[in-house]
Amino acid sequence: MSVFDDLMKNVTDLTENVARKSTAAIETQKLKMRKTSLESDMRDCYVVLGRLYEKQLAAGADPESEEGKALERLSQIRISIGEIQESLKKQKGVVTCPSCGRDVSKGYEFCPKCGTPLKKKGSASAEKAAAEDTAAADSSENVAGENTAGENNN
């Protein structure tokens, strides 16, 4: 029976060892997650602090100072990000609602969120053509009206 007892003891020791290591691994993972969460909170605080400092600097920063150069770089980065976002929207086939800012598929004539009419890029030329037609019609009416008025004066 000693072989069986030795086997049972080894299995019991192994099980206890696995349980201890699993518990330790779980505790380690919990601590790592908590640390990551706190680091994320700290980054958020730095972001808020940085934005407040940026606003304060923008009011009177010397453009030649390090702060002024950093502000200029931030401005350039924001412009680049905006251009990239527009390119991505074109690739995805979406437009931005001018009222609520939601991205809407190009097939929509109205924003599904707020109902604002969406201008299509092709419609700008159509609107311009319509405006020119209206102006031409108005000038034709004015010419005809002048002729009629001129005939009454003669």
Secondary structure, 3 states (H helix, E strand, C coil): CHHHHHHHHHHHHHHHHHHHHHHHHHHHHHHHHHHHHHHHHHHHHHHHHHHHHHHHHHCCCCCCCHHHHHHHHHHHHHHHHHHHHHHHHHHHCEEECCCCCCEEECCCCECCCCCCECCCHHHHHHHHHHHHHHHHHHHHHHHHHHHHHHHHHC
